[in-house]
């Protein structure tokens, strides 16, 4: 399983988490609270966590190609929701993520 992480600093961390989860819940079995969410795509999964002004996105998929697809879907939608303050989204592989 391949994994990557992106950490975004924004005052709207919980709002964006909920917007993403509600958007995908129309067609996927999404689970979420204001602090955590899981979006199970057919190609992989994205887990979200909002704590204060930090939104953490954790993507996982069977291989690197699918992982890039999961990252892309989540990133495109987040940028669409956050158009007033476009976030800088930098995905790091799990090995590169700080502990």
C-alpha positions in Angstrom: 0.0 0.0 0.0 1.4 3.4 -1.0 0.7 6.4 1.2 1.1 10.2 1.1 0.3 13.1 3.4 -0.4 16.8 2.8 -0.7 19.3 5.7 -2.5 22.6 5.0 -2.7 25.6 7.3 -6.0 27.4 7.1 -8.5 28.9 9.5 -11.2 26.9 7.7 -9.7 23.4 8.3 -12.9 21.9 9.7 -15.1 23.6 7.1 -13.1 22.3 4.2 -13.0 18.8 5.7 -16.8 18.8 6.0 -17.3 20.3 2.5 -15.1 17.6 0.9 -16.8 14.8 2.8 -20.3 16.1 2.1 -19.5 16.5 -1.6 -18.3 13.0 -2.0 -21.0 11.5 0.3 -23.5 12.0 -2.6 -22.0 8.9 -4.3 -19.6 7.3 -1.8 -19.9 5.7 1.7 -18.1 8.7 3.4 -17.9 8.9 7.2 -17.0 12.2 8.9 -17.3 14.4 11.9 -16.1 18.1 12.1 -12.6 16.7 13.1 -12.1 13.6 11.0 -13.3 12.0 7.8 -12.8 9.1 5.5 -13.5 9.1 1.8 -13.3 5.6 0.3 -12.8 6.0 -3.5 -12.7 3.0 -5.8 -9.0 3.7 -6.5 -7.9 4.4 -2.9 -8.8 6.2 0.3 -8.4 9.7 1.7 -8.4 10.3 5.5 -8.8 13.8 6.7 -8.2 15.4 10.0 -8.9 19.0 11.1 -7.2 20.3 14.3 -7.2 24.0 14.9 -5.9 25.7 11.8 -4.4 22.5 10.3 -6.1 20.2 7.8 -4.2 17.0 7.2 -4.9 14.8 4.2 -3.7 11.2 4.1 -4.1 9.4 0.8 -3.5 5.7 0.3 -3.8 3.4 -2.7 -2.5 0.0 -4.0 0.2 1.5 -6.2 1.9 4.8 -7.0 -0.3 5.5 -10.1 -3.5 5.2 -8.1 -2.1 7.2 -5.3 -1.4 10.1 -7.7 -5.1 9.8 -8.8 -6.4 10.0 -5.3 -4.2 13.0 -4.5 -5.4 14.7 -7.7 -9.1 14.2 -7.0 -8.9 15.5 -3.5 -6.6 18.4 -4.4 -8.8 19.6 -7.3 -11.9 19.6 -5.2 -10.2 21.3 -2.2 -8.9 24.0 -4.5 -12.4 24.5 -5.9 -13.9 24.9 -2.4 -11.0 27.1 -1.2 -10.9 29.5 -4.2 -10.9 32.6 -2.0 -7.7 31.5 -0.2 -6.1 28.8 -2.5 -4.2 26.5 -0.3 -0.7 25.3 -1.0 -1.0 21.5 -1.2 2.3 19.5 -1.1 2.0 15.8 -1.0 4.8 13.8 0.7 5.2 10.1 0.7 4.7 8.5 4.1 8.5 8.1 4.4 9.0 11.8 3.9 6.3 12.9 6.4 7.5 14.3 9.7 6.9 12.0 12.7 
